[in-house]
Amino acid sequence: MDFFNTKSIEEVYEEIDKRVDNYNIDSEEIMLIDAIGRISAEEVKSREIVPSFTRSTVDGYAVSCKDTFGASSTIPSMLSIVERIDMGEAPKREIKSGEASYIPTGGMLPKGADSVVMIENAEELDDQTIMIYKAVSDGSNILRRGDDISENSILIEKGKAITAYDIGVLASQGIEKIRVFRKLKFTIISTGDEIVDIDDDIKSGQIRDINSYVIASDLINMNHEVVDRLIIKDEYEKLREAVKKGIDNSDMVLISGGSSVGTKDYTSDVINELGKDGVFVHGISIKPGKPTIIGEAKDKFVFGLPGHPASSIIIYNIVVKSSIRKVLGMEEKEKFAYCKLDSNFPSSSGKTTYQMVKVYEKKGELYAKPVFGKSGMISLISKADGYIKIDSDEEGIYEGAVRKVIYI
Amino acid sequence: MDFFNTKSIEEVYEEIDKRVDNYNIDSEEIMLIDAIGRISAEEVKSREIVPSFTRSTVDGYAVSCKDTFGASSTIPSMLSIVERIDMGEAPKREIKSGEASYIPTGGMLPKGADSVVMIENAEELDDQTIMIYKAVSDGSNILRRGDDISENSILIEKGKAITAYDIGVLASQGIEKIRVFRKLKFTIISTGDEIVDIDDDIKSGQIRDINSYVIASDLINMNHEVVDRLIIKDEYEKLREAVKKGIDNSDMVLISGGSSVGTKDYTSDVINELGKDGVFVHGISIKPGKPTIIGEAKDKFVFGLPGHPASSIIIYNIVVKSSIRKVLGMEEKEKFAYCKLDSNFPSSSGKTTYQMVKVYEKKGELYAKPVFGKSGMISLISKADGYIKIDSDEEGIYEGAVRKVIYI
């Protein structure tokens, strides 16, 4: 591997961008109630105007506002009640000057009315007469036809991760089904002679597989599919077979370990052997995560992640997840916060540094505390809430500086 | 309903707290790989020390640091290579003064060595001799036995929502299964003569059910189970039957609509009829969301949410989700950010106001923009990123003030 030719993280994103169009992910139509977290494969426009009629937002009396002008608790306006409107029914009577109709919250405004007096500001003298104690203006306490959703407006953009609120908007339209991208398929391979699986006995010099569990469960959480999760010894043939099968069965192959400058480094050779373009990123000038390789075989991305859990997880977050978003045409939308650093953060000049942090609150301010440790440590990651990116031209950041924390 | 006896949101939380112990949710043991997003029902302690042996964090040469003191590119230290350590194997040779062993990243440190010189800072003269160009100190480039996870340390607290990173920590321990709380079961009922389902034709005066879709998909997203989702006309008997069945089949029943001061308000009576304590919250002094009722029947919570989507969703977020967390003994952990308000935010004095906002970034600062609109509007909600809580003794907030935004 040519480690003297590392790329910056920005160059890596450009290389990914160049090849993203090789993907052409199918879509499928699913029921709306199953769509949470899936990625919309279509732009959805409104079909129905919401509300489809002008409706009251309170319990009260539908009136023409002119009839309430000057009304107060000492000099109320007195109006005739001409109808009691039922929920879900169209009013039968038009309101004329001097008239009012009782209307429940959500009820349809009768013709001739332009506003609603809240029940708290009115009192019925008898069945036919209502006293109004407070004036209303045109449009008070009503939601006009189309106020919420107008005709032919864009409800969901293509590439949007569908939220519960999007589902509400689509439900309001009577849209029962939505076209989403199919789940992406992944093969995750952990390599290394020292790696043993969760149910194996552990011998001296060995460690348990961690990366494939973290990455697989995060992918599943994002509604993707892990078709295979394997541990492969550092043998060229075995790795080649596993990656080949992975490329055939999945959309992306993630290999962790085996990309350091060790003697048993076959990942790069395997990717190059399996197809064009082969490896196009030989190391990234970031910390942690330098020994990352990225290649393409049969138009599919193959990522060689570092073996250290903390490094592997940073690369998964900043490179793999970003590639998934690009393949599905998703917008980059991360939850983040600006936080004050509670101590000095060192960085490696010339390399973009990603520092995991814990976020906490003190006296109405958010602080970020670095989660320090060596890159092999998994316990660190589970204590972190997010990370800070320190640019390659910075020589660390001083205590008290305010920086953006990307939540993980 | 006694709307002159509304409770503050703090009082509502106290009332919920008093009754949470009536729940006793069973747990189940599941495979680790399926545990993402589930709630741990046990405190999990470490079983295995990680790493179980002192290991190298780089490719290099295991040495005694004393042997490198003073080494530089002009005056290198020269050491004898006594072994090439294999990954996953225990070293066969102890290091003595003047000796070094080649060690790969993750390899087990041999006895006698206390540090590792990176491959970049060394050069092999021949098979048996290595030149060291840079001194290392005790502990350089190694991770000591137990550095990551020590014996009997707490890995997962009871009540924690399990993340991908927690799964990594448990995998490192060979913990294949974890005990989690079973999924909570919910019945969601939308009431109202004007409400029609997603696949019905819509007539004048009617609107489609929105709330049950939003809430059901959010609950499913949190790994809970929606056993029933119903639309019930405003008829006492039908509502009573639906709520009774809901209480029998689920852990909580959510009713939306039917809790306004309208003539067809049966929710309160139904809850009171079905069992103790009956309704214990008759309205909350917040905006939006005032017409909320909360009761208990057969030791289960029944929530009467407002019918307006925006109000209903606020109450779902601040009351129902908080109750779920309490029932499962989860810590309150919300993602939030401090944002500068980009305009004046009015509020209702005497009521805690929840203002939905959109979060955006400008020149390295986060801003919150109010998503204004009437409480019946669903389109607003899907545009919001979170909400700001304005306390009851505030009379609104001025542009430029910095406030906490809770992400939804």
Interface residues (C-beta under 8 A of the other chain):
Chain A: L32 I33 A35 I36 G37 E48 V50 P51 S52 F53 R55 T57 D59 D86 M87 G88 E89 A90 P104 T105 G106 G107 M108 I119 L143 D147 D148 I149 L155 T163 A164 Y165 D166 I167 G168 V169 L170 A171 S172 Q173 G174 I175 E176 G192 D193 E194 I195 I198 D199 D200 I202 K203 S204 G205 Q206 I207 R208 D209 I210 N211 Y213 V214 I215 A216 S217 D218 I220 N221 R229 D234 G257 S260 V261 G262 T263 K264 G307 H308 P309 I313 K335 F336 A337 Y338 G364 E365 L366 G373 K374 S375 G376 M377 I378 S379 L380 I381 S382 A384 K404 Y407 I408
Chain B: L32 I33 A35 I36 G37 E48 V50 P51 S52 F53 R55 T57 D59 D86 M87 G88 E89 A90 P104 T105 G106 G107 M108 I119 L143 D147 D148 I149 L155 T163 A164 Y165 D166 I167 G168 V169 L170 A171 S172 Q173 G174 I175 E176 G192 D193 E194 I195 I198 D199 D200 I202 K203 S204 G205 Q206 I207 R208 D209 I210 N211 Y213 V214 I215 A216 S217 D218 I220 N221 R229 D234 S260 V261 G262 T263 K264 G307 H308 P309 I313 K335 F336 A337 Y338 G364 E365 L366 G373 K374 S375 G376 M377 I378 S379 L380 I381 S382 A384 K404 Y407 I408
